Amino acid sequence: MSYALYVGKNHSRTGHAWLAGYGDEPSSHWLEIVPAADHATGTTFEAGVGPDADMPGRRITVPRTGHALRHMRVSYSYYLGVPAPITNGGVNEAGVAVRDVWSTSRAELRDVTPKDQAGLNYSDLARCALESATSARGAVQLCAALIASHGEATYGGNSHIFADSEEAWVMIQFAGGQGLWVAERLGADSIRAARPGYVLEVPVDEPGHPDFLYSPNFVSFARDQGWYQDGRFDANAIYGDGKGRWAGIEWIEEQMQARAARPERIGLDDMIWAVRTEKLTGDTAGYGQVVPLLPATDPGLVLIWHAACGALAAPFSPVFLGQDAIPPEYGPHRYLTTGESHRFMDMRKAVSGGVDTVSSVPQMAETTVGAFQESKRLMYLMQLIGKETIAPVHQAFVRRETGLSELTKSHLRVAETATAAGSGTDAMAVLTSFSNAELKSGLALVRDLATGLSVQAAGRSDVLPSDAPVGFSQIW
């Protein structure tokens, strides 16, 4: 499902655009930095979905790009049977950020999707954009070309937001196996939330409109089905769920418009609030991301603010694309990783190649505390005790993030100066140490808060074991 929020640079306190959001998946999540790579001609990768997916299909092979860009992303192990590892996106060395969000297509399109559908799935498209796109528009064009050449394997309809320092594009991929898609440009004055992703009116009577792109059959297929004749072309009404902007979208877009109207406009604190508020974020959120969309003067300084699970119960810390390591606490663990319940950490069980009998998680990782699991523990304590936990927990997070934001700016200024003077390697060593220390500090804060709440919960008669989970009221 997922959630994304784009804020154009004219609304920004710091003069650059923002892209934020989270992924809605129940499985384990982990942060990773993927090095640049060169692939020999003829190298391929497996793409699509298999027969076990909720909307089944057959796997295909797709040629790899010759040079894959360095990027960082959050990966996870399960969503509707899509083969793992899966990603909703992240940011690459060209400064292109990617977010993936569900976008349900109309029932007729879902119903006619072939049972043997073949093509790239939503995660394949996000990963290809991270590996190859050097602009937001280029990411749309890349995905369009991949869909035209190889097809798309859908789970019922999907969307992506691709963003760079100048603009963003919302791209909707519709179900049905017809290669239908549409993309809308977002500019400096835009504020756009996606959950689900949406595009409304498309000026199909103005071919070549600079703010819209769509598949060659976008209008003709609707006419052939009797869904459109002439006049206003509402993509959501014709091809989507017909609901337009959902209530949660309306609420958060209005909230951000109000914040943008203040003299100070929108800053990191506002973007974090938008992916932390209990009205939007709960157990379904597997992580949190906020990306400042700055020109990539040095690829190593590209930055993501990362939260280990839903930011309701996890603080944000800076992660730099050029750093050479992240703490194993933020890497893969067996907790909620699909398939791990029947695997051993024992090579004596490596029968049939060990794929289904030996853990895919490094043994050393299991000796560390998992940031994802610890943040979940804090979240469940907050939900069990009640709404009175939100303010003190979030105040602790905000105090830390306020100081950390200024400290990060200082580190970046020093790193830029050092890099310009030829000491880029030293600069990245310092940023790596800084980021890793802050990631661990954030985890320590989570554990301390959870310890305090667990003592509080143990002393309350109204916090009792229950078969039914409890949570805070959400708009979605």
N, C-alpha and C positions, 0 to 999 in steps of 0.2 A: 504494500500500500504506500506508505512513506509520505513525507511532507517536505516541501521546498519553499523557500522565500527569497525573492530577488528584490533588491532595493537599488535603484539607479543612483549614479554619482551625484546628481543635483540635490538629492535628499540627504547626502552624507555629511556628517560633521568633519570628516577628514578628506573629503574631496574625491573619494573613490567609491565604486559600487561594492555591493555585498551579495554573497550567495550563502544561504544557510539551510539547514534542514536535518532530517533524520530518516532512518529506514525503519519500517514496521515489519519486523520478522521475529519469530519466537526463538530462533536458534542462536548459537554462540556468534559473537562478533569480535573481530580483532583488527588492529591497525597494522598496516604494512607499507613500507617504502620499497618500490620496485625499481631497480636500476635500469638505465637505458640499455638497449640490447640491439645488436645487429644480427639479422637473420639471412641465411643464404637463400638464394633464389630457389623456389620450389618448396620451402618450408611451409607447413600448414598447421592449423590448429583445429580441434574438434569444436563444433558449435551446435547450438540448437537445443532441443529437448528429446528425451527418449520415450519409450512406451509407458514408463511409470509416472510420467508427469500428469498433473491434474488435467491438462489439455495435452494429450499425447502427441508424439511426432517421431521423427527419425533423425538421428544425428547426421551431420554432414561435415566435410572438411573444407576449410576456407584458407586461401593463401595468407600467410603472415606479411605484414608490412616489412620492408627492408630494414628500416631503422625504427625501433620503438623508443619513444621518449620516456625519460625518467618521470615517475609519478608516484603519488601516495594515495591510498584508498583504504576504506574499511571493507573487509570481506566477511562473509558469513556462510553458514553451511546448509541452510535449507530455506526454500520458499516454493511451495506448490510443485515440488518435484523437479525443479530446475536443477541440472547437475551443478554440484559445488566444485570449487569455491565460486561464490557469487559476489558481485559488487554492485552498488548503486552509483558509484562514481567517487570522485575526489578532485584532485588538481594535478596538472602536469607542469613540466619545466617551461612550457610556453605561456603559462599563466591561464590556461583554459580549465575552468572548473565544470564539473558534471554532477548533476543530481538526477536521479530516476524516481518517478512517482507513477503509481497506477492511474489508469484513466479508462474506465469501463466503456466498451463499445456497445452499441445497441444490440439487443438480443438476437436479431436476425443475423448479424455478422458473427456473433459468437457461435451461433448454432451451425453455420455453414463452414466454420473453420475445419479443414480436412483433418481426419484422425491420424493421418500420416504426414502432417505438416512438416515442412523442412525449411530451415533458414536460421538466422541468428536470433538468439533470445535477447531479452532486454539487457542482461548483464554483458553479453558478448558485445552489444553495441556500445555500452558505456565504456567497456575496457578498450575497444578499438578507438574510441574518441580520445581516451586518455593517452593511448600509445601514439596516435598520429596527428590529432588536430592541433593546429597552431592558431586557430581563431574559433569563435563561437559559430559563426556562419559556416566556416569550414567543417565543423563537427556535424552540422545538419547535412551538408552536401556529402560528407563521407558516409553517414548512415543511410542517406537516400541511395547512394551508389551501391552500398552493400546489400540493401534490401532489393534493389533492382536486379542485381547480379545473382544473389543467393537466396532471396526470400527472407521472411521473418517468421519466427516461431513464437506465437503469442500465448499468453495466459488469460486473454480476454480483453486486451486493450492496455496500452501503456503510454507513458510520456517521458520525455527528458527535458531538463533545462540545461542548456550549454551557455556558459558565460565567460567573457574575457573582460579586459579593463575598459572596453568601449561600449559593449552591448551584450545582450543575451538573447537567446532564441528558445521559445517553447516549441517542442516538436511532439506531436501526437502520432502514435502508430496505432492504427485501427486493426481490430481482429478481422477474420474472414478469409485470409489467404490471398487477398487481392493486391497486396503491396500498397495499400492506401495510407497516406500520411499528409499532414499539414504542419506548417511551422509559422509562428508569429514572432516578429522582432520586438524586443523590449529595449527601450533606450534610457537615456539619462534621467528622464522624468518618471519612469515606471516604478510602480510597486506592485508585485505580482506574487500571490501565494498559489501553491498547487497542492491540493489534496481533495479530490483528484486533480490531475492536470487538465487544463481546459483551454480551448480556443473557441471564441464565439463567432462573430460575423467576419467573413472572409470576402474581400472585394474581388469576386471571381470575374466581374465585368471589367476589371482593370489588369490585364495580363502584364506581368513585369513589375507589379507594385513592389516598392523597395522593402516593405515591412512584412511581406508574406511570400512563402514558398509552399508548393504542394505537388503531389505526385501527378503524373500526366493524366491519370484516369480519375482524378479527384471529383470533377464535376460530372463527367460522362457516366461514371458508374452509378451515381445518385440518380441521374435521369433515367438510366436503364432500369433501375429498381422501382421507379415511380415515387421516389422520396423527395424529388426536387424537380421543378419545372423551370421557373425563371424568378428573378427578383432577389431578395435578400437571402444570402446563403449562410445560415447559422450552422457551423461545423458540429457544435455540440448537439444541437437539436436533430440534425440529419444523421450523423454517424455516431454520436456519443450517447450518454445516458439521458440526455434531454433535460437535465436538472440545472444546467448553467452553473453559476457560482454557488457552491454549497454554503450552508450557514457558517461553518468554521472559517471558510475562505473569506466571506464577507466580514466576519468579525475581526480577523487578524489584519486584513487589508485596511479596514477602517482604523484600527488601533495604530498601525504603522503610519497611515496618512496623518493622524493627529500628532504623532511624535515628530514626523517630518515637518509639520507646520510650526514647531517651536523654534525659537532663535538658535538653539544649539543643534537642531536637526537630529539625525540618527547616527549613533556611534556603536561601538562594539557592545556596550552594555545593553543597548536596545535589541540588538540582534540576538544576544544570548537570552534576554528575557523572552523573545519571541519563540525560541525553541525550548524554553524551560517552563513556561507558565503551565500550571496544572490544568488549565482549561483545554490545553492541546496535547499535553505530554504525560504519558503514563507507562504502564508495563510494556505496551506494544513497541515503544521506541527502543531500538537496539543500540543507539549511540547518538551523539550530537556533533554537528559540524558547523563551523562558521568560517567562511573564506573571504578575506579582504581581497578584492579584485584589483590588484596593482599591476602596472606594467612590469614585466619580468626583466628588470635591468640585470639581475644576476639570478640564474635559475635556482641556485642553492638557497636563496633567501625567500623563495616562494613559501607561503605560510598557511597552515590550517590551525584553527583553534579546535581542539578535539576533546570530547567528553566520552568516557568509556562506555556508558549506557545512556538511557534517556536522561537528559540534563536535569530533570526534576530531582534526581538523586546523584548527580555527578558534576564535579567542577570542570571547567574548561582549562586546558593548558596549551601552549604554543608548540607546534611541531614544524620543523623546517625541512624542506625537500632535500637540502644538501646534507643533512646529518647522516652519519653512517650507521646509526643504530637507534633502536627504541628499546625501552625496558621490556624484558620478557613478560612482565606483569600485564602488558598491553597487547601481547601477541596471542596466538592460539592456545586454548586450553580445552580439556575434555568436557568441561561443564557445558551442557546443552549443545554439544557438537554432534550432528547427525551421524549415526552409525557407531559412536563410541561405546554405547551400552553393551555391545557384544564383542568388543575387541579387548585384547590383553596388551599389557606393556611387558611382553615376554616373547622373545624370538623363538622359543620352543613351539609356539603356536603358529609359526609362519608356514602354514600349509597353503597350498594353491597360490603361492606367491605372497601370502599374507595380507592381501587387500582387505579382506573382511574379518581377519582374525587378529591382526596386530595394529595397535593404535597408530593413527596418522599424526598424532601430536608428539613433538619431541619430548623425551623423558625429562630433560632438564626443565622444560616449561612447567611440567607438573610439580616441580619442587618450589615454584614461586606462587605467590598469591595472585589470583586472577582479578584484575581491575573490574572487568565486566561483572563477575559474580559478586564481588564485594559491594559494588554500587547497587546491584539488585537487592542485596541484603538490606542496605540502607533504605531503598525505596519501599520494600515490604514493611519494614518497621514504621516508616512514616505513614503508610496507608493504614496499618493496623491501629496505630495510636490515634490518628486523626489529623484534621486540618491544622491544629495548633502546632504541629511540627514543621509546617511549611516555612513560616517566617524565620524562625531561628536557623534552620538549615540553609535556606537561601541567603540569609544575611551573612552567614559564614562564607558561603561561596562568593558572594558579591564583594565582600571585603578583600578576599584573596585575589579575585580577578581584577579589581580596580588597581591594586598595587602592581599586579603582574603585567597588566597592560602597559603601564608606564615603563616598567623594567624591560619589557620586550622591545619597546621603541628604542630605549637606550642601547640595548644589545644590537639591534639592527643598525643603528647609526654607526656604532663602532665597527661592526662587521663590514658595512659598506666602505668605510674609510680604509680598513685593513685590506679588503679585497682590491680596492683601487690602487693600493700601494704595493700590490703583488703578494700579499700574505693571505690569500683566500683559503688555503688549507688550514692555517692557524685560526682564521675566523670561524670556519665550520667546526673545528674541534671545540672551540669555545661555545658555539651555539648548540652543538650536540650535548655537551655537558650541562648547559643551562636547561635545555628542554627536558632531558632525562631527569634531572634533579627536580624540576617542577612537576613532571608527570608523577614521580614518586611522592612528592609532597602532597599533590592533590589526592592520591590514593590514601596516604596517611590520614588526611583530613576526613575522608569518607569513613575510614575504619574507626577513627576517634568518635565521629558523630554517631556511627552505628553502635558503638560500645555504650555511649551515653543513653541512646534510645532503648537499647536492649535492657538496661537496668531499669529504666522508666517503665517499660512494658511489663517486666517481671513483677513490678510492684502494683500493678493495676488489675483489679478484678474484672474490669470491662474489656480487657484485651485477652480474649480466650481463643483457643483453637476453633477453627470453623471449616466446614467443608467448602464453603463458598468464599472465594477471594473478595476482598473489599478494595475500593480505590476511590479516588477523588472524582467528582463529577466533571466530565469532559464534554466539549461541544461535538467532538467526533470520536 
